[in-house]
Amino acid sequence: MTGPLYAVLPGDIDDPAAPSGGNTYDRRVLTGLAATRAVHEIAVAGPWPYPGPEQARELTAALQSLPGGATVLMDGLVAGAVPEIVEAQAARLRQVVLVHLPLGDETGAAPELPERERRALHAAHAVVATSEGAARRIEALHGLSPGTVHVAPPGVDRAPLAEGSADGRRLLCVAAVTPRKAQDVLVDALVRLEDLPWECVCAGALDRDPAYAARVTARSDRVRFVGARTGAALEATYAAADLLVLPSRAETYGMVVTEALARGIPVLGTRVEGVPEAVGRAPDGAVPGGLLPPGDVESLATALRRWLTDPGLRAAWRTAARARRDTLRGWDETTRRLSEVVDR
């Protein structure tokens, strides 16, 4: 057994009503780390990244109670919002900050958040990102030395193969409905394909940016916005899909990409940060889907038209997705990489 680890987390990490990739990642790696060390969780109620004085006092007291030299793994949503607390403990604790998403990329982020996050990361003992693309962007964004941000990509669980329909008409987007996830781009692209048979389900929380969600959901009555889905409901949603479409304007990794590939479902995503890494390649070099510029409605519409009208393309993407499925890494690899960082 190695030394104890203290983990600072948003208070909603296990809230089924607030599913997020960051929460899933935190829970999976902490479970893995607990197999080799004592893990003590410090969950601080939000709102993050906009804590009030009470949350700041609670976190300060918790950190001050830890023994000197203790290793603390801090979720970036918390750490980036309270740089003064991270700075105050920098000489006494080994603080490792796990950045799931730069705070400036959060929907409706306050303009001061990037600078506050910058201070926190410079005060940290180490910084971890979830993809190489995200790591390099964080370094450039916050003036960190090139190559100093560590990478621990998310794992994925194996899942049954999705059967897929012959015509590929069943499209799926899994993401909270926010401007960063760009469902507006997807809907506008699909409006251009009214002459074709297709179905599209958008599964994701509708309450993160209600005004945006209201505008997007009103654009097409053929696109079904079903709200957040977890557990068996999400499994069934994947099982019924032919193609995952993730049109994000920014995405540090995109866990839904590998969740789809774990079922042999091809992915049509954007060429941003970690998405190309998540999509990856089959052993023969084939891409299991397509990558497009973010925010490009016409490119997305063209790619979707090809998918829906070209049986040869569908077969090629499906073959590559099933081959890529066999190369995906599990959460044990994520835990190993993160363990190497916190133990240094």
The 8 nearest C-alpha neighbors of each residue, nearest first, counted from 0:
[[1, 35, 36, 2, 37, 34, 3, 33],
 [2, 0, 36, 35, 3, 37, 342, 4],
 [1, 3, 36, 4, 0, 37, 342, 70],
 [4, 2, 37, 36, 38, 1, 5, 70],
 [3, 5, 38, 70, 71, 37, 39, 6],
 [4, 6, 71, 39, 38, 40, 72, 70],
 [7, 5, 72, 40, 71, 41, 73, 39],
 [6, 8, 73, 41, 42, 74, 72, 40],
 [9, 7, 42, 74, 41, 10, 6, 43],
 [10, 8, 43, 11, 42, 12, 44, 45],
 [9, 11, 44, 43, 42, 12, 45, 8],
 [12, 10, 14, 13, 9, 44, 17, 45],
 [13, 11, 22, 10, 14, 9, 8, 26],
 [14, 12, 11, 15, 22, 26, 10, 17],
 [13, 15, 11, 16, 17, 12, 18, 10],
 [16, 14, 17, 18, 13, 229, 11, 12],
 [15, 17, 14, 18, 227, 13, 11, 204],
 [16, 18, 15, 14, 19, 11, 12, 204],
 [19, 17, 15, 16, 22, 14, 20, 227],
 [20, 18, 22, 21, 23, 17, 175, 24],
 [19, 21, 23, 22, 24, 254, 18, 253],
 [20, 22, 24, 19, 23, 99, 25, 12],
 [21, 23, 12, 25, 19, 24, 20, 26],
 [22, 24, 20, 26, 21, 25, 27, 19],
 [23, 25, 21, 27, 22, 26, 20, 28],
 [26, 24, 22, 28, 23, 27, 29, 21],
 [25, 27, 29, 23, 24, 28, 30, 22],
 [26, 28, 30, 24, 29, 25, 23, 31],
 [29, 27, 31, 334, 30, 25, 26, 32],
 [30, 28, 32, 26, 31, 27, 33, 25],
 [29, 31, 27, 33, 28, 32, 26, 34],
 [30, 32, 28, 29, 33, 34, 334, 27],
 [31, 33, 29, 34, 30, 35, 28, 334],
 [34, 32, 36, 30, 31, 35, 38, 37],
 [33, 35, 32, 31, 36, 30, 37, 0],
 [36, 34, 0, 33, 32, 1, 37, 31],
 [37, 35, 33, 0, 1, 3, 34, 2],
 [36, 38, 3, 33, 4, 39, 2, 35],
 [37, 39, 4, 33, 5, 3, 36, 40],
 [40, 38, 5, 6, 4, 37, 41, 3],
 [41, 39, 6, 5, 42, 7, 38, 8],
 [40, 42, 7, 6, 8, 43, 39, 5],
 [43, 41, 8, 10, 9, 7, 40, 44],
 [44, 42, 10, 9, 41, 8, 45, 54],
 [43, 45, 10, 9, 42, 46, 54, 11],
 [46, 44, 47, 50, 10, 43, 9, 54],
 [45, 47, 50, 49, 48, 44, 51, 9],
 [48, 46, 49, 45, 50, 77, 76, 9],
 [47, 49, 80, 76, 50, 77, 46, 45],
 [50, 48, 47, 46, 51, 80, 45, 77],
 [51, 49, 46, 47, 54, 45, 48, 55],
 [50, 52, 53, 54, 55, 49, 46, 45],
 [53, 51, 55, 54, 56, 50, 57, 49],
 [52, 54, 56, 51, 55, 57, 50, 58],
 [55, 53, 57, 56, 51, 52, 50, 58],
 [56, 54, 52, 58, 57, 53, 59, 51],
 [55, 57, 59, 53, 54, 58, 60, 52],
 [56, 58, 54, 60, 55, 59, 53, 61],
 [57, 59, 61, 55, 60, 56, 54, 62],
 [60, 58, 56, 62, 61, 57, 55, 63],
 [61, 59, 63, 57, 58, 62, 56, 64],
 [60, 62, 58, 64, 59, 63, 57, 65],
 [63, 61, 59, 64, 65, 60, 58, 88],
 [62, 64, 60, 65, 61, 59, 88, 66],
 [63, 65, 61, 62, 60, 66, 59, 67],
 [66, 64, 62, 63, 67, 69, 61, 92],
 [67, 65, 69, 68, 64, 63, 92, 91],
 [66, 68, 91, 69, 92, 65, 93, 63],
 [67, 69, 92, 91, 93, 66, 70, 65],
 [70, 68, 92, 67, 66, 93, 71, 65],
 [71, 69, 93, 4, 94, 92, 5, 68],
 [70, 72, 5, 94, 6, 93, 4, 95],
 [71, 73, 6, 95, 96, 94, 5, 7],
 [74, 72, 7, 96, 6, 95, 78, 75],
 [73, 75, 97, 76, 8, 77, 96, 7],
 [76, 74, 98, 78, 97, 77, 79, 96],
 [75, 77, 74, 48, 79, 78, 47, 80],
 [76, 78, 75, 80, 74, 79, 48, 47],
 [79, 77, 75, 80, 81, 76, 73, 74],
 [80, 78, 116, 75, 119, 81, 77, 76],
 [79, 81, 48, 78, 77, 82, 115, 116],
 [80, 82, 78, 83, 84, 79, 85, 77],
 [83, 81, 119, 85, 84, 118, 115, 86],
 [82, 84, 86, 81, 85, 87, 119, 118],
 [83, 85, 87, 82, 86, 81, 59, 88],
 [86, 84, 82, 88, 87, 83, 119, 89],
 [87, 85, 83, 89, 84, 122, 88, 82],
 [86, 88, 84, 85, 89, 83, 90, 82],
 [89, 87, 91, 85, 86, 90, 92, 84],
 [90, 88, 86, 91, 87, 92, 122, 85],
 [89, 91, 88, 92, 87, 93, 86, 68],
 [90, 92, 88, 67, 89, 68, 93, 69],
 [93, 91, 68, 69, 89, 88, 94, 67],
 [94, 92, 70, 124, 69, 71, 68, 95],
 [95, 93, 71, 124, 123, 92, 70, 72],
 [94, 96, 125, 72, 124, 126, 123, 73],
 [97, 95, 73, 126, 75, 72, 74, 127],
 [96, 98, 127, 74, 75, 126, 128, 73],
 [99, 97, 75, 128, 100, 127, 96, 74],
 [98, 100, 21, 128, 97, 129, 75, 251],
 [99, 101, 98, 102, 251, 104, 105, 250],
 [102, 100, 103, 104, 98, 99, 137, 105],
 [103, 101, 104, 105, 100, 113, 112, 108],
 [102, 104, 113, 101, 105, 108, 112, 110],
 [105, 103, 102, 101, 106, 100, 108, 249],
 [104, 106, 108, 102, 103, 107, 101, 100],
 [105, 107, 108, 104, 177, 179, 178, 208],
 [106, 108, 105, 109, 208, 104, 103, 110],
 [109, 107, 105, 106, 103, 110, 104, 102],
 [108, 110, 111, 112, 107, 103, 113, 102],
 [111, 109, 112, 108, 113, 103, 114, 107],
 [110, 112, 109, 114, 113, 115, 108, 103],
 [111, 113, 115, 114, 110, 109, 116, 103],
 [114, 112, 116, 103, 115, 111, 117, 102],
 [115, 113, 117, 116, 112, 111, 118, 141],
 [114, 116, 112, 118, 117, 113, 82, 79],
 [115, 117, 79, 119, 113, 114, 118, 112],
 [118, 116, 114, 141, 120, 115, 119, 113],
 [119, 117, 121, 115, 116, 120, 82, 122],
 [118, 120, 82, 116, 122, 79, 117, 121],
 [121, 119, 123, 117, 122, 118, 116, 126],
 [120, 122, 118, 119, 123, 117, 143, 124],
 [121, 123, 119, 120, 86, 89, 118, 85],
 [124, 122, 120, 94, 125, 121, 95, 119],
 [123, 125, 94, 93, 95, 122, 126, 89],
 [126, 124, 95, 123, 96, 127, 94, 148],
 [127, 125, 96, 148, 95, 97, 149, 120],
 [126, 128, 149, 97, 150, 148, 98, 96],
 [129, 127, 150, 98, 134, 130, 97, 149],
 [128, 130, 152, 151, 150, 252, 99, 153],
 [131, 129, 133, 273, 132, 152, 150, 128],
 [130, 132, 134, 133, 150, 135, 273, 129],
 [133, 131, 272, 273, 130, 135, 134, 136],
 [132, 134, 136, 251, 130, 272, 131, 135],
 [135, 133, 131, 137, 128, 136, 132, 148],
 [134, 136, 138, 132, 137, 133, 131, 139],
 [135, 137, 133, 139, 138, 134, 140, 132],
 [138, 136, 140, 134, 139, 135, 141, 133],
 [137, 139, 143, 135, 136, 141, 140, 142],
 [140, 138, 136, 142, 137, 141, 135, 143],
 [139, 141, 137, 138, 136, 142, 143, 117],
 [142, 140, 117, 138, 139, 143, 137, 120],
 [141, 143, 139, 138, 140, 144, 117, 137],
 [142, 144, 138, 141, 145, 139, 147, 121],
 [143, 145, 147, 146, 138, 142, 148, 139],
 [146, 144, 147, 138, 143, 135, 148, 139],
 [145, 147, 148, 144, 135, 149, 138, 134],
 [148, 146, 145, 144, 149, 143, 138, 126],
 [147, 149, 126, 134, 127, 146, 150, 128],
 [148, 150, 127, 128, 126, 147, 151, 134],
 [151, 149, 128, 129, 127, 130, 152, 131],
 [150, 152, 129, 333, 336, 337, 128, 153],
 [153, 151, 129, 130, 333, 150, 154, 128],
 [154, 152, 333, 129, 151, 24, 330, 155],
 [155, 153, 330, 329, 328, 333, 152, 332],
 [154, 156, 329, 330, 258, 257, 328, 157],
 [157, 155, 329, 158, 154, 261, 258, 330],
 [156, 158, 261, 155, 159, 262, 329, 324],
 [157, 159, 262, 261, 156, 160, 258, 161],
 [160, 158, 262, 161, 157, 261, 238, 263],
 [161, 159, 262, 263, 162, 158, 261, 238],
 [160, 162, 238, 262, 163, 263, 159, 264],
 [161, 163, 160, 164, 238, 239, 241, 240],
 [164, 162, 241, 161, 240, 165, 167, 239],
 [163, 165, 167, 166, 241, 162, 168, 169],
 [164, 166, 167, 163, 168, 310, 241, 313],
 [165, 167, 168, 164, 307, 310, 308, 169],
 [168, 166, 241, 164, 169, 165, 307, 163],
 [167, 169, 197, 166, 198, 170, 196, 307],
 [170, 168, 198, 241, 240, 167, 199, 197],
 [171, 169, 199, 242, 198, 241, 240, 243],
 [172, 170, 243, 200, 199, 244, 201, 240],
 [171, 173, 201, 244, 243, 245, 202, 174],
 [174, 172, 202, 203, 201, 171, 255, 175],
 [175, 173, 203, 176, 202, 172, 180, 204],
 [174, 176, 203, 204, 177, 205, 180, 207],
 [175, 177, 205, 212, 204, 203, 174, 180],
 [176, 178, 180, 179, 208, 175, 211, 181],
 [177, 179, 181, 180, 106, 211, 176, 182],
 [180, 178, 248, 181, 177, 247, 249, 106],
 [179, 181, 247, 177, 178, 182, 248, 246],
 [182, 180, 178, 183, 247, 179, 184, 246],
 [181, 183, 185, 184, 180, 186, 176, 246],
 [184, 182, 181, 186, 185, 215, 187, 178],
 [185, 183, 187, 182, 181, 296, 186, 188],
 [186, 184, 182, 188, 183, 187, 189, 246],
 [185, 187, 189, 183, 188, 184, 182, 190],
 [186, 188, 190, 184, 189, 185, 183, 296],
 [189, 187, 300, 185, 296, 186, 191, 190],
 [188, 190, 186, 192, 191, 187, 185, 300],
 [189, 191, 187, 192, 188, 193, 186, 219],
 [190, 192, 189, 188, 193, 300, 187, 194],
 [193, 191, 189, 194, 190, 195, 304, 188],
 [192, 194, 195, 190, 191, 189, 196, 197],
 [193, 195, 192, 196, 191, 190, 197, 189],
 [196, 194, 193, 192, 197, 307, 304, 308],
 [195, 197, 168, 194, 198, 193, 307, 192],
 [198, 196, 168, 169, 195, 199, 170, 307],
 [197, 199, 169, 168, 170, 200, 221, 222],
 [198, 200, 170, 222, 171, 169, 223, 201],
 [199, 201, 223, 171, 222, 224, 202, 172],
 [202, 200, 172, 224, 173, 171, 223, 225],
 [203, 201, 173, 226, 225, 227, 224, 200],
 [204, 202, 227, 175, 174, 226, 173, 176],
 [203, 205, 227, 175, 226, 206, 176, 207],
 [204, 206, 176, 226, 207, 212, 209, 203],
 [205, 207, 209, 208, 204, 212, 176, 175],
 [208, 206, 205, 209, 177, 204, 176, 175],
 [207, 209, 211, 206, 210, 177, 212, 205],
 [210, 208, 212, 206, 211, 213, 207, 205],
 [209, 211, 213, 212, 208, 214, 215, 206],
 [212, 210, 214, 213, 209, 208, 215, 177],
 [211, 213, 209, 215, 210, 214, 176, 205],
 [214, 212, 210, 211, 216, 215, 209, 217],
 [215, 213, 211, 212, 217, 216, 210, 218],
 [214, 216, 212, 217, 183, 218, 213, 211],
 [217, 215, 213, 218, 214, 212, 219, 224],
 [216, 218, 215, 214, 219, 213, 220, 212],
 [219, 217, 215, 216, 214, 186, 220, 187],
 [220, 218, 221, 222, 217, 216, 186, 190],
 [219, 221, 222, 218, 217, 223, 216, 224],
 [220, 222, 219, 223, 198, 199, 197, 190],
 [223, 221, 199, 220, 219, 200, 224, 198],
 [224, 222, 200, 201, 225, 199, 221, 220],
 [225, 223, 201, 226, 200, 202, 222, 216],
 [224, 226, 202, 223, 201, 227, 200, 203],
 [227, 225, 203, 204, 202, 205, 224, 228],
 [226, 228, 203, 204, 202, 229, 225, 175],
 [229, 227, 233, 232, 202, 226, 203, 230],
 [228, 230, 233, 232, 231, 227, 18, 234],
 [231, 229, 233, 232, 234, 228, 235, 15],
 [230, 232, 234, 233, 235, 229, 228, 236],
 [233, 231, 235, 234, 230, 229, 228, 236],
 [232, 234, 229, 236, 228, 235, 231, 230],
 [235, 233, 231, 237, 236, 232, 238, 230],
 [234, 236, 238, 232, 233, 237, 231, 239],
 [235, 237, 233, 239, 234, 238, 232, 240],
 [238, 236, 240, 234, 239, 235, 233, 259],
 [237, 239, 161, 235, 236, 240, 234, 162],
 [238, 240, 237, 236, 235, 161, 241, 163],
 [241, 239, 169, 237, 238, 242, 170, 171],
 [240, 242, 163, 169, 167, 170, 264, 164],
 [243, 241, 170, 265, 264, 240, 266, 171],
 [244, 242, 266, 171, 172, 170, 267, 265],
 [243, 245, 267, 172, 268, 266, 171, 246],
 [244, 246, 268, 247, 172, 267, 243, 269],
 [245, 247, 268, 269, 181, 244, 180, 185],
 [248, 246, 180, 181, 249, 245, 179, 250],
 [247, 249, 179, 293, 180, 181, 294, 246],
 [250, 248, 247, 271, 179, 251, 272, 180],
 [251, 249, 252, 272, 253, 271, 247, 273],
 [250, 252, 273, 133, 272, 100, 130, 253],
 [253, 251, 273, 274, 250, 130, 254, 277],
 [252, 254, 255, 256, 274, 250, 251, 277],
 [255, 253, 256, 257, 252, 258, 20, 153],
 [254, 256, 258, 253, 257, 259, 173, 174],
 [257, 255, 254, 259, 258, 253, 277, 260],
 [258, 256, 260, 259, 255, 254, 261, 277],
 [259, 257, 255, 261, 256, 260, 254, 155],
 [258, 260, 264, 257, 256, 262, 261, 255],
 [259, 261, 263, 257, 264, 262, 324, 258],
 [262, 260, 324, 258, 259, 157, 263, 158],
 [263, 261, 160, 260, 259, 161, 264, 158],
 [262, 264, 321, 260, 320, 160, 261, 324],
 [263, 265, 260, 259, 262, 242, 320, 241],
 [266, 264, 288, 320, 287, 242, 317, 316],
 [267, 265, 288, 243, 242, 244, 268, 287],
 [266, 268, 289, 244, 288, 290, 243, 245],
 [269, 267, 245, 290, 246, 244, 266, 291],
 [270, 268, 291, 290, 293, 292, 246, 271],
 [269, 271, 290, 292, 291, 275, 274, 293],
 [270, 272, 269, 249, 274, 273, 250, 248],
 [273, 271, 132, 133, 251, 274, 250, 249],
 [272, 274, 252, 251, 132, 276, 130, 275],
 [273, 275, 277, 252, 276, 271, 272, 253],
 [276, 274, 278, 277, 273, 279, 270, 271],
 [277, 275, 279, 273, 274, 278, 130, 252],
 [276, 278, 274, 279, 275, 257, 252, 256],
 [279, 277, 275, 276, 274, 256, 280, 287],
 [280, 278, 276, 277, 275, 286, 281, 323],
 [281, 279, 286, 284, 285, 323, 287, 282],
 [280, 282, 323, 285, 284, 322, 283, 319],
 [281, 283, 284, 280, 322, 323, 285, 326],
 [284, 282, 281, 285, 280, 319, 322, 286],
 [285, 283, 281, 280, 282, 286, 319, 279],
 [284, 286, 281, 280, 283, 319, 287, 282],
 [285, 287, 280, 288, 281, 319, 284, 279],
 [288, 286, 320, 319, 316, 265, 285, 280],
 [287, 289, 266, 265, 316, 267, 286, 290],
 [288, 290, 267, 268, 266, 291, 286, 287],
 [291, 289, 269, 268, 270, 267, 292, 288],
 [290, 292, 269, 270, 268, 293, 289, 298],
 [291, 293, 269, 270, 295, 294, 290, 298],
 [294, 292, 248, 269, 295, 291, 246, 247],
 [293, 295, 296, 184, 248, 292, 181, 246],
 [296, 294, 298, 293, 297, 292, 299, 184],
 [297, 295, 299, 188, 184, 298, 300, 294],
 [296, 298, 300, 299, 295, 301, 188, 302],
 [299, 297, 301, 300, 295, 296, 302, 291],
 [298, 300, 302, 296, 301, 297, 188, 303],
 [299, 301, 188, 297, 303, 298, 302, 304],
 [300, 302, 298, 304, 299, 303, 297, 305],
 [303, 301, 299, 305, 304, 300, 298, 306],
 [302, 304, 306, 300, 305, 301, 299, 307],
 [305, 303, 301, 307, 306, 302, 308, 300],
 [304, 306, 302, 308, 303, 307, 309, 301],
 [307, 305, 303, 304, 309, 308, 313, 302],
 [306, 308, 304, 305, 309, 167, 303, 168],
 [307, 309, 305, 306, 304, 310, 166, 195],
 [308, 310, 312, 311, 305, 306, 307, 313],
 [311, 309, 313, 312, 314, 308, 166, 306],
 [310, 312, 314, 309, 313, 315, 316, 306],
 [313, 311, 315, 309, 314, 310, 316, 306],
 [314, 312, 310, 316, 311, 315, 306, 317],
 [313, 315, 311, 317, 312, 316, 318, 310],
 [316, 314, 312, 318, 317, 313, 311, 319],
 [315, 317, 287, 319, 288, 313, 318, 314],
 [318, 316, 320, 314, 319, 315, 265, 313],
 [317, 319, 315, 321, 320, 316, 314, 322],
 [318, 320, 287, 322, 316, 317, 321, 281],
 [321, 319, 287, 263, 323, 317, 265, 322],
 [322, 320, 263, 324, 318, 323, 319, 317],
 [321, 323, 319, 324, 281, 320, 325, 318],
 [322, 324, 281, 320, 326, 325, 321, 319],
 [325, 323, 321, 261, 322, 326, 260, 327],
 [324, 326, 323, 322, 327, 321, 261, 281],
 [327, 325, 323, 324, 328, 322, 281, 282],
 [328, 326, 324, 325, 329, 323, 155, 261],
 [329, 327, 154, 155, 326, 332, 330, 331],
 [328, 330, 154, 155, 331, 332, 156, 327],
 [329, 331, 154, 333, 332, 155, 334, 153],
 [330, 332, 334, 329, 333, 335, 31, 154],
 [331, 333, 335, 330, 334, 329, 336, 328],
 [334, 332, 330, 336, 151, 331, 335, 153],
 [333, 335, 331, 337, 28, 332, 336, 31],
 [336, 334, 332, 338, 333, 337, 331, 339],
 [337, 335, 339, 333, 338, 334, 151, 332],
 [336, 338, 334, 340, 339, 335, 151, 333],
 [337, 339, 335, 341, 340, 336, 334, 342],
 [340, 338, 336, 342, 337, 341, 335, 343],
 [341, 339, 337, 338, 342, 343, 336, 149],
 [340, 342, 338, 343, 339, 337, 95, 70],
 [343, 341, 339, 340, 338, 1, 70, 2],
 [342, 340, 341, 339, 338, 125, 93, 124]]
